[in-house]
Amino acid sequence: MIYRGRRDFRSNLVWEGRFLGLALKNRIAFILSVAKIVAGSLLFLALCSMIIYLLWSEGRILPGVSVGGVELGGIKVSQAIQVFSREMEALAGKKVVLTYKKRPYTLDLNSIGIRLDVSQSIEKAYQIGRAGSFWRQMAARWRIYRRGYNLRPVFNNNRVSLNSFFHLLEAGIAVEPVRSIVTITKEGKVSYSPSRTGIIIDHQALQHELENAAFQKKYLEIEIPTKKVVPPLTESDIKRWGLDQVLGIYTSKYETSMKDRVNNLLIAGNAIDNVIVYPGQNFSFNTWVGPRVTEAGYREAPVVYLGRLVPGVGGGVCQVSSTLYNAVLMSNLKIVQRKNHSLPSDYVPLARDATVVYDGVDFIFENTNSDPILLVSDVEPPYLTVAVLGKKTDWTNIKLETKIIETYPFQTKFTNDSSLAKGSKYKVKNGRKGVKAELWRTIEFLDGTVKKELVNTSIYPAQPEEYKIGVKPD
């Protein structure tokens, strides 16, 4: 009996456990069902609320949005325009005081062209929180609601009035920057003038401050923002880049009696004077000097054309390019482009000239140094001096040598002339032998090594001797 009782007890426990498990499952199922209903209801309510909110917010500026400190959240666009206009009208004709070094400048914002655009400001305010996907918009709107969003108004300024005001204001404040000017004598003596940092009004910053003042209720005093203008060359630049040291220098002689040619030489020389050439930069003679035209001050003077000297505007400019070419050669810089004349020049040795024709033949070299260099020219009648200033690198001395490789005989050309007596002979032009010349450069380095290199091979064609033969009838 005892044994049976234990078995019945265990059986009862099993049945009771099964019943309790079933009841627990039913309860869980019930709870889950209720939870689903509640969640669905909450979701439904949330969706309904969201739909109601979206319908309500249509045509309204979102809650939390203000423009220029004026709260406009939750009201319709048309109403927002009225509210904002009313607030801004109260500030119309507002005066502000600008100061610079304790000097006051009182002004009316309307008179200088500061114009606040009410319509565009409200339109921009309306678009806040309405960009991107649905969920991104919802997140942005919640963030705006909690933290607020103060929009800076939109301005549609009168640029003519505003720029005119800036110009007048700057006349009493601005300081022109002055660069150091380096000069050199034909003996190689370098000197330079002091530089001065300039000051200008920061137009963008001042406009921003004036626009801010347009929607501020409190009285404003604005310190005029300025910017420093560093000149392109200062004393510190000269010291840092070694521009008080001569890399290479060359002096050529010109005929002072040829006034028009001297005029052209001076204009071109001034054009390349105090030009900075930065590392890796190419210097183009034609780019810096510009077109040789009468509008630029050039006059007619002899130029070399097809082996002849003929009148041409800008005659004499090639002496500047050739003098520069020699200074560059003595500076151990890279020649990128150079061409010799069709006639030897009387101001430089053979193979050491550099002809230039605007929009045609150019003289170009590259600054292969690691620091900027400076070109300086000086005219001290009857001499033209051009120097390259900068730091020497690994060399100490440079020598140039011209070698004549070959000469070519000239031909004789006869032309009949019916204005001359029959049998007479008149020399029109002397003949000139042709020459082929090489230019060699010898470079002595700090370590004692010497490098000799061929710089160019120049050919000057022979020019015929010309005669006129008289054929006039008796």
VEXPA-580442 format. One line per 10 residues: number of its first residue (from 1); their letters; for each residue x, y, z of C-alpha. Coordinates in steps of 0.25 Angstrom, whole numbers, plus 5000, padded with zeros to 4 digits. Layout:
N
NUM = A = X/Y/Z ~ ...
This chain:
474
1 = MIYRGRRDFR = 5000/5000/5000 ~ 5011/5009/5003 ~ 5017/5007/4990 ~ 5004/5010/4982 ~ 5003/5022/4990 ~ 5016/5028/4986 ~ 5013/5024/4971 ~ 4999/5031/4972 ~ 5006/5043/4978 ~ 5016/5044/4967
11 = SNLVWEGRFL = 5005/5042/4957 ~ 4998/5054/4963 ~ 5010/5063/4963 ~ 5012/5060/4948 ~ 4997/5063/4945 ~ 4998/5076/4953 ~ 5011/5080/4946 ~ 5005/5078/4933 ~ 4993/5086/4937 ~ 5002/5097/4943
21 = GLALKNRIAF = 5010/5097/4930 ~ 4998/5098/4921 ~ 4992/5110/4930 ~ 5006/5117/4929 ~ 5006/5116/4914 ~ 4992/5121/4913 ~ 4996/5133/4922 ~ 5008/5136/4914 ~ 5000/5135/4901 ~ 4989/5144/4907
31 = ILSVAKIVAG = 5000/5154/4912 ~ 5006/5154/4898 ~ 4992/5156/4891 ~ 4990/5168/4901 ~ 5004/5174/4898 ~ 5001/5173/4883 ~ 4988/5180/4884 ~ 4994/5191/4893 ~ 5006/5192/4884 ~ 4997/5193/4872
41 = SLLFLALCSM = 4989/5203/4878 ~ 5001/5211/4882 ~ 5006/5210/4868 ~ 4993/5214/4863 ~ 4992/5226/4872 ~ 5006/5230/4868 ~ 5003/5229/4853 ~ 4990/5237/4855 ~ 4998/5247/4864 ~ 5008/5248/4853
51 = IIYLLWSEGR = 4998/5249/4842 ~ 4991/5260/4850 ~ 5004/5267/4852 ~ 5008/5267/4838 ~ 4995/5272/4833 ~ 4995/5283/4844 ~ 5010/5287/4840 ~ 5007/5288/4826 ~ 5008/5303/4822 ~ 5014/5306/4836
61 = ILPGVSVGGV = 5028/5309/4841 ~ 5032/5297/4850 ~ 5032/5299/4865 ~ 5045/5304/4870 ~ 5049/5312/4858 ~ 5052/5327/4859 ~ 5058/5337/4849 ~ 5067/5348/4854 ~ 5063/5345/4869 ~ 5048/5346/4865
71 = ELGGIKVSQA = 5040/5334/4869 ~ 5032/5329/4857 ~ 5030/5314/4861 ~ 5016/5309/4859 ~ 5010/5320/4851 ~ 5006/5320/4836 ~ 5015/5326/4826 ~ 5006/5338/4823 ~ 5005/5341/4837 ~ 5020/5340/4839
81 = IQVFSREMEA = 5023/5350/4828 ~ 5014/5360/4836 ~ 5020/5357/4849 ~ 5035/5358/4844 ~ 5032/5370/4836 ~ 5026/5377/4848 ~ 5038/5374/4856 ~ 5048/5379/4845 ~ 5040/5391/4842 ~ 5042/5395/4857
91 = LAGKKVVLTY = 5057/5395/4854 ~ 5056/5403/4841 ~ 5065/5415/4840 ~ 5074/5409/4851 ~ 5087/5415/4853 ~ 5100/5409/4857 ~ 5114/5414/4861 ~ 5126/5409/4854 ~ 5139/5412/4861 ~ 5154/5411/4856
101 = KKRPYTLDLN = 5165/5415/4866 ~ 5155/5422/4874 ~ 5150/5430/4862 ~ 5134/5429/4861 ~ 5126/5428/4848 ~ 5111/5428/4851 ~ 5102/5423/4839 ~ 5088/5419/4835 ~ 5088/5405/4830 ~ 5077/5408/4820
111 = SIGIRLDVSQ = 5086/5419/4814 ~ 5098/5410/4811 ~ 5089/5399/4804 ~ 5087/5388/4815 ~ 5074/5382/4811 ~ 5067/5371/4819 ~ 5059/5361/4810 ~ 5047/5358/4818 ~ 5040/5348/4808 ~ 5053/5340/4805
121 = SIEKAYQIGR = 5056/5340/4820 ~ 5042/5334/4823 ~ 5043/5324/4811 ~ 5057/5319/4817 ~ 5051/5318/4831 ~ 5039/5309/4825 ~ 5049/5300/4818 ~ 5056/5296/4831 ~ 5053/5282/4835 ~ 5047/5278/4821
131 = AGSFWRQMAA = 5059/5273/4814 ~ 5063/5258/4812 ~ 5055/5245/4815 ~ 5043/5244/4824 ~ 5050/5239/4836 ~ 5061/5249/4834 ~ 5051/5260/4834 ~ 5045/5255/4847 ~ 5058/5254/4854 ~ 5061/5268/4850
141 = RWRIYRRGYN = 5048/5273/4854 ~ 5049/5267/4868 ~ 5063/5273/4869 ~ 5058/5287/4866 ~ 5046/5285/4875 ~ 5056/5282/4887 ~ 5067/5291/4884 ~ 5062/5302/4875 ~ 5067/5308/4862 ~ 5070/5322/4860
151 = LRPVFNNNRV = 5072/5326/4846 ~ 5080/5337/4841 ~ 5071/5346/4832 ~ 5074/5347/4817 ~ 5079/5360/4811 ~ 5078/5366/4797 ~ 5087/5378/4799 ~ 5089/5389/4789 ~ 5103/5386/4784 ~ 5105/5399/4778
161 = SLNSFFHLLE = 5102/5407/4790 ~ 5109/5397/4799 ~ 5122/5397/4791 ~ 5122/5412/4790 ~ 5121/5413/4805 ~ 5132/5403/4806 ~ 5141/5412/4797 ~ 5138/5425/4804 ~ 5141/5418/4818 ~ 5154/5412/4813
171 = AGIAVEPVRS = 5159/5425/4808 ~ 5161/5429/4822 ~ 5166/5416/4827 ~ 5174/5408/4817 ~ 5189/5408/4816 ~ 5195/5404/4803 ~ 5206/5393/4804 ~ 5220/5397/4799 ~ 5229/5386/4795 ~ 5244/5387/4796
181 = IVTITKEGKV = 5251/5391/4783 ~ 5265/5385/4780 ~ 5275/5393/4772 ~ 5288/5389/4767 ~ 5300/5397/4760 ~ 5308/5391/4749 ~ 5319/5389/4759 ~ 5309/5379/4766 ~ 5306/5387/4778 ~ 5292/5384/4784
191 = SYSPSRTGII = 5283/5392/4792 ~ 5268/5392/4795 ~ 5257/5401/4801 ~ 5249/5398/4813 ~ 5235/5391/4811 ~ 5222/5395/4818 ~ 5211/5386/4822 ~ 5197/5391/4816 ~ 5184/5391/4823 ~ 5170/5389/4816
201 = IDHQALQHEL = 5156/5388/4822 ~ 5151/5374/4822 ~ 5139/5376/4814 ~ 5132/5362/4816 ~ 5134/5363/4831 ~ 5129/5377/4832 ~ 5117/5374/4823 ~ 5114/5362/4832 ~ 5114/5371/4844 ~ 5105/5382/4838
211 = ENAAFQKKYL = 5095/5371/4834 ~ 5095/5366/4848 ~ 5093/5380/4853 ~ 5080/5381/4844 ~ 5072/5372/4853 ~ 5078/5375/4867 ~ 5069/5383/4876 ~ 5081/5388/4885 ~ 5090/5399/4881 ~ 5102/5395/4874
221 = EIEIPTKKVV = 5116/5400/4873 ~ 5124/5392/4863 ~ 5140/5392/4862 ~ 5143/5393/4847 ~ 5150/5379/4843 ~ 5163/5381/4836 ~ 5173/5372/4829 ~ 5188/5373/4827 ~ 5193/5373/4813 ~ 5207/5368/4812
231 = PPLTESDIKR = 5215/5374/4800 ~ 5221/5364/4790 ~ 5235/5367/4795 ~ 5240/5371/4809 ~ 5253/5373/4816 ~ 5251/5359/4823 ~ 5249/5352/4809 ~ 5262/5358/4804 ~ 5270/5353/4816 ~ 5263/5340/4816
241 = WGLDQVLGIY = 5264/5337/4801 ~ 5278/5343/4800 ~ 5273/5354/4790 ~ 5284/5363/4794 ~ 5294/5354/4788 ~ 5298/5354/4773 ~ 5297/5341/4766 ~ 5300/5346/4752 ~ 5301/5359/4746 ~ 5304/5365/4732
251 = TSKYETSMKD = 5306/5379/4726 ~ 5304/5383/4711 ~ 5306/5396/4705 ~ 5297/5404/4696 ~ 5297/5416/4687 ~ 5291/5428/4695 ~ 5289/5436/4683 ~ 5278/5427/4677 ~ 5267/5433/4686 ~ 5255/5424/4681
261 = RVNNLLIAGN = 5263/5411/4683 ~ 5268/5416/4697 ~ 5253/5419/4700 ~ 5249/5404/4696 ~ 5261/5399/4704 ~ 5257/5406/4717 ~ 5242/5401/4716 ~ 5246/5387/4714 ~ 5257/5388/4725 ~ 5247/5394/4735
271 = AIDNVIVYPG = 5237/5382/4732 ~ 5247/5372/4737 ~ 5252/5380/4748 ~ 5250/5374/4762 ~ 5242/5362/4757 ~ 5242/5350/4767 ~ 5244/5336/4760 ~ 5240/5325/4770 ~ 5246/5311/4770 ~ 5242/5302/4758
281 = QNFSFNTWVG = 5236/5314/4752 ~ 5238/5318/4737 ~ 5241/5332/4734 ~ 5236/5337/4720 ~ 5241/5350/4715 ~ 5230/5352/4705 ~ 5220/5350/4717 ~ 5226/5360/4726 ~ 5230/5370/4716 ~ 5217/5369/4708
291 = PRVTEAGYRE = 5214/5374/4693 ~ 5223/5384/4687 ~ 5213/5394/4683 ~ 5212/5409/4682 ~ 5200/5408/4693 ~ 5211/5403/4702 ~ 5220/5414/4699 ~ 5229/5407/4689 ~ 5235/5415/4678 ~ 5240/5411/4664
301 = APVVYLGRLV = 5255/5408/4664 ~ 5264/5398/4656 ~ 5261/5383/4657 ~ 5268/5371/4651 ~ 5259/5364/4641 ~ 5263/5354/4631 ~ 5278/5358/4632 ~ 5275/5373/4631 ~ 5273/5385/4640 ~ 5259/5390/4637
311 = PGVGGGVCQV = 5250/5400/4645 ~ 5241/5394/4655 ~ 5233/5397/4667 ~ 5241/5392/4679 ~ 5254/5392/4673 ~ 5265/5391/4684 ~ 5257/5381/4693 ~ 5266/5370/4689 ~ 5277/5376/4696 ~ 5270/5375/4709
321 = SSTLYNAVLM = 5266/5360/4706 ~ 5281/5357/4702 ~ 5287/5364/4714 ~ 5277/5356/4723 ~ 5281/5343/4716 ~ 5296/5346/4720 ~ 5292/5349/4734 ~ 5284/5336/4735 ~ 5296/5328/4729 ~ 5305/5333/4739
331 = SNLKIVQRKN = 5295/5329/4750 ~ 5295/5314/4746 ~ 5280/5314/4743 ~ 5273/5305/4732 ~ 5271/5311/4719 ~ 5257/5306/4714 ~ 5256/5314/4701 ~ 5265/5323/4693 ~ 5268/5327/4679 ~ 5280/5335/4673
341 = HSLPSDYVPL = 5278/5347/4663 ~ 5280/5345/4648 ~ 5291/5355/4650 ~ 5302/5356/4661 ~ 5299/5367/4671 ~ 5309/5378/4674 ~ 5305/5378/4689 ~ 5308/5363/4693 ~ 5318/5353/4687 ~ 5315/5342/4677
351 = ARDATVVYDG = 5305/5332/4682 ~ 5301/5340/4694 ~ 5289/5348/4689 ~ 5275/5344/4690 ~ 5265/5350/4680 ~ 5250/5352/4684 ~ 5238/5354/4676 ~ 5224/5356/4683 ~ 5215/5344/4680 ~ 5226/5338/4673
361 = VDFIFENTNS = 5240/5336/4678 ~ 5242/5336/4693 ~ 5253/5335/4703 ~ 5250/5326/4715 ~ 5258/5321/4727 ~ 5255/5312/4739 ~ 5258/5315/4753 ~ 5265/5302/4757 ~ 5269/5307/4771 ~ 5262/5303/4784
371 = DPILLVSDVE = 5259/5318/4787 ~ 5253/5330/4780 ~ 5262/5338/4771 ~ 5260/5353/4767 ~ 5263/5360/4754 ~ 5268/5374/4755 ~ 5272/5383/4743 ~ 5279/5397/4744 ~ 5281/5407/4733 ~ 5293/5416/4735
381 = PPYLTVAVLG = 5296/5422/4721 ~ 5302/5417/4713 ~ 5301/5404/4720 ~ 5290/5394/4723 ~ 5292/5384/4735 ~ 5283/5372/4738 ~ 5286/5364/4750 ~ 5280/5351/4756 ~ 5280/5351/4771 ~ 5279/5340/4781
391 = KKTDWTNIKL = 5287/5329/4788 ~ 5298/5321/4782 ~ 5296/5306/4783 ~ 5308/5297/4781 ~ 5316/5305/4771 ~ 5326/5316/4772 ~ 5330/5322/4759 ~ 5325/5321/4744 ~ 5332/5325/4731 ~ 5326/5326/4717
401 = ETKIIETYPF = 5334/5324/4705 ~ 5330/5325/4690 ~ 5337/5316/4680 ~ 5335/5319/4665 ~ 5333/5306/4658 ~ 5332/5310/4644 ~ 5330/5322/4635 ~ 5323/5323/4622 ~ 5327/5333/4610 ~ 5316/5343/4606
411 = QTKFTNDSSL = 5311/5344/4592 ~ 5310/5356/4583 ~ 5297/5361/4578 ~ 5295/5370/4566 ~ 5282/5377/4562 ~ 5280/5386/4550 ~ 5276/5400/4552 ~ 5271/5408/4540 ~ 5273/5421/4548 ~ 5288/5419/4549
421 = AKGSKYKVKN = 5297/5423/4537 ~ 5300/5411/4528 ~ 5313/5403/4533 ~ 5313/5410/4547 ~ 5313/5401/4559 ~ 5308/5405/4573 ~ 5310/5397/4586 ~ 5297/5396/4594 ~ 5301/5387/4605 ~ 5313/5381/4610
431 = GRKGVKAELW = 5314/5366/4610 ~ 5316/5359/4623 ~ 5322/5345/4625 ~ 5313/5334/4632 ~ 5318/5328/4645 ~ 5315/5316/4653 ~ 5318/5318/4668 ~ 5317/5309/4680 ~ 5316/5315/4694 ~ 5322/5307/4705
441 = RTIEFLDGTV = 5320/5309/4720 ~ 5330/5304/4731 ~ 5325/5303/4745 ~ 5334/5301/4757 ~ 5328/5295/4769 ~ 5330/5296/4784 ~ 5336/5282/4784 ~ 5347/5285/4774 ~ 5341/5278/4762 ~ 5339/5285/4749
451 = KKELVNTSIY = 5328/5283/4739 ~ 5329/5288/4724 ~ 5316/5288/4716 ~ 5311/5292/4703 ~ 5301/5303/4704 ~ 5297/5306/4690 ~ 5301/5305/4675 ~ 5297/5318/4668 ~ 5298/5320/4653 ~ 5298/5334/4647
461 = PAQPEEYKIG = 5295/5332/4632 ~ 5304/5339/4622 ~ 5298/5352/4617 ~ 5301/5356/4602 ~ 5308/5368/4597 ~ 5299/5376/4589 ~ 5301/5385/4577 ~ 5293/5393/4567 ~ 5298/5393/4553 ~ 5294/5405/4544
471 = VKPD = 5287/5401/4531 ~ 5281/5415/4528 ~ 5281/5417/4513 ~ 5291/5427/4507
